[in-house]
Amino acid sequence: MTAIPAPSPRRGVAKGGKALYGVPLGILMLEARFPRIYGDMGNGTTWPFPVLYRLVRGASPEKVVLNGAAGLMDDFIEAARDLVSQGAEAITTNCGFLSLFQREIAAAVGVPVATSSLMQVPWVQAMLPPGQRVGLVTVSGGSLTPRHLEAVGVPLDIPMEGTESGREFFRVLIKAEKDDMDVDLAERDVVEAAERLVARHPDVGAIVLECTNMPPYAAAVQRATGRPVYDIYSMITYFHAGLRPRDFAR
C-alpha cells in the first residue's frame, strides 16, 4: 500500500509587497570597467550573504572621487529608491567618497544607509587606548576633503595617506587608464601608503581603508603595519548582521 504523505504544516500568511526576497542589502555601484577581484565590494562572491546591486550610470570613479560627485546626488537617490522598491532593507555604496550623500540618501529612502567605510572611524577610535588614533588609507588623499569627513563624523585632523603616487591602483581605478590590473602592484600601492601613514604618524593605532576596492589587501596591510585594519567588508558584515541577526533559539 502506498503511504499517503502527511499534509505540510500550515505556515500562516506570507507577507508580500516586494519584488525580491532574501536580499536585504542593496549596493549602489559606480560605473567602471576595472576587474572586481575576490574581496572587492563589486564581486558578489566576496559576501557571505546575497546582495542586490544597482549600477548608477554615468557615475564614474573619476567623477565621484576627483570631481566631488558633482551633479550626481539625484541619480544616487533614484537608484537607492529603486533598490528599496525591489526589496532592499538597507543601502550601501561602493565608494567611500559618497559619504557626501549620507544624509540625503538616508532621508530619501527611509531605510538604514551606510554610504562609506569612513563611518567606522568614530567607533574604531573609541576602542583605542589613550594616546592612539585612527589613520586613513584612501585612494586619493588630495581629494578627500573636510566635507567628506564632516558628513560622517570623522575628525578633520585625522592622519591619512593616498595611493595617487603609486604605480597601479590609482591609475586603474580612478584614471581608468586600462581595464586590466596587476594585482600585485595594486597591493603594493596600498601597503606602501599604509607604511607611509604609520611612519609619519607613529600614534596611529588602527587603520581604516576608505576605498571599497581595498579589502583584498587588508590582510597585507595588517601584516606590514602590525595595526588592526578595518574596511568596507568589516563594516558591511556588521551592518548586515543587524538586518539578519543570528537566531540562537533555532
N, C-alpha and C positions, 0 to 999 in steps of 0.2 A: 504494500500500500504506500502510495506517495504521500509524504508528510506535507501538510498544508502549512506554509510559513506563517508565523505569527505576525499580526499587523505591526507596523512600525509604531513606536510610541508617539503620541501627539507632541508636537513641538511648539504649540501656541501660534501666535500671529507673527509672521516675519514682517519686519518694518521695511518699507520701500521708500522711494523718493530720490534715489541716486542712480547714476548710470553705471558706476563701477563700485565693486565692494572688495574689501580685504586689502586695500591700498590706501592707508590713511595719510601717507606723506606725499606731498606734491613738491616737485623740484622745478624751479624756473631755470632754464638753460640759456646761456649765451649762444650766439650763432658763430661757430668756429669749426675748423677742419683738422686741427691737430689731433694726434692719437689719444684716445681716452684709455690709458693703460689701467690694469688692475690696481685698484686703490684710488683711482681718480673718481671724483664725485659723479662724473658723467658715464661711468662704466657700471651698468646695472648689476654686474656680479660682485661689485665691491660691497654691496649692502647685505646684511644678514636677514633682511626683510624686503618685501616687494615695495617698489617706489613707482610713482607716476610722474613722468616727465612732460614738460611743455616747453617747446622752443620759442624764444622771443625773437622773431625775425628782425634783422637789422641791428640787433644789439651785439655788436662785435666786441671782443675783449679790448680792442684799441679804443673804441668809443666809450666804453664803460670805465676803463682804467685811466686812460690818458686824457680823455675829454670830459670826465666827470659825469658820464651818463646823461649829458645834456639832451633834453627833449625826449627822453625815453620813459619817464615815470608813468605816463598813461598807458604805455604799451605793457609795462610790467604789471600794473594794476589789472588791466584787462586779462592778461594771461593768468594771473593768480586767481581771478574770479572764475575763469574757465576751469581751472583745476578744481576749485571748490565745487563748482556745478557738477563736475564729473564724479565727485566723491571724496576728494581730499579733505582731511580734517585738520591739516596743518600745512604750512608752506615754508619752504626754504629756497635758497638760490645757490647758483654755482659760481658766485663771485663775491669775495669779501668786501669789495668796494661798493656793493649795493646796500651797505649799511646806511647810505644816504637816504634810502627809501623805506627804512624800517617802520617809521611811524605811519607813513602814508599807506603802505600796503596793509599793515595790520588794521588800520582804521577802515579800509575799503572792503576787506574780505570777512571780517568778523570771526576769524579762527586764529589760533596761535601762529605767529610768524617769527622765524629766526633767519634773518637775511644774511648774517655774516659770522664767520668764525671769531671776529673781534669781540663778539658779545660774551665770550668766555673770560675775557681779561679780568673784570672785577672779581669773578668767582675764584679764578686761579690766584689772584693777588691775595685774597682773603685766606688762602691756605698756606701762604709762605710765612716763614719766621720773620721777626723784625730785622730790618736791615737788608732784606732782599726784595726784588721787584720783578715784575713780568717784563720780558722783552719780546719784540715782534720781529718775525721774518716775513717780509712782504714781497710780492712780485715786483713792485715799483715803489721804492721809498720816496722818490721825488713827487709821486702823485697822490700819496696818502696824506690828506690834508686834515687840519683840525675839524673840519665839517664831518668827515668820515668818522673821526674818533668821538666827537661830541654826540653824534647821533645814537651811539650805543654805550655811552658812559665810560669811555676809555680816557685815562689821564693824558693831557696834551704833551706832557714831558716824557712819555714812555719811550725807552730806547728802541730803535728799530734799525734794521738793515734790509736793503733791497737786493734784487738779483739783476738789476739793469746792466751791471758791468760784466755779467757772465757771458759764456760762450754759446749757450744753447737755450736755456729755459725761457728767458725774456724774449729772445729773438723769435722763437717758435710760437709761444703762447700769446704774446701781446702784439708783436710786429707782424706776425703771420708771414715770415719770410720763406717758409716752406711748410709742407703738410706733414712730412716725416720728422721724427725727433730721435736724437741719440740719447737714450735714457740714462746712460752712464754719465754723459756730460751734463745733462739736466740735474741729476742728483748731485754732481759735484758743485754746480752753481748754488744749489740750495744749502748744501752743507757748508760751503765756504762763506756764504752770507751769515749763517749761524755762528761760525767760528769767529768772524769779524765782530759780530754782536757781543759775544761773551768776552772777547779780548779787550774791546773798548769799554765794556761795562761789566766788570767782574761781579757786581752786585746782582746781576740777573740770575735769579734762582729758578726760573721756569720760562719756557719759550712757547709762544702761541704762533702758529703758522697761519697767516692771513689767507693765503691763496688756497682755493679749493682743489687745485691740482697738485698740492704738495704732500698729501698723505702718503703716497708711495715712498717718500723719502724721510718720513718722520722717524723711523727706527734708526736710519743712518745719522740723522741729526742728533738723536739722543745718545748714540754711541760716541759721536765725535765731541759732544759738549759735556756729557755727563749730567745734563739737566732733564727734568721731565718735559715732555713735548705734548702739546695739545693742538688739535687741528679740527677741520670741519667734520672729520669722521668721529672723533671723540664727542663733539658737540651734538651731532645729529643722532648718534646712537642713544645718547642721554635724552635728547628731545623725543625720540620715538618711544623710549621706554615709558614715558608718561602717557603716550597715546594708547599703548597696549601693555599695561603693566602685567607682570607675571602673576598668574593666578595660583597662589600656593595652596589653595583649597582643593585643587584638582590633582 
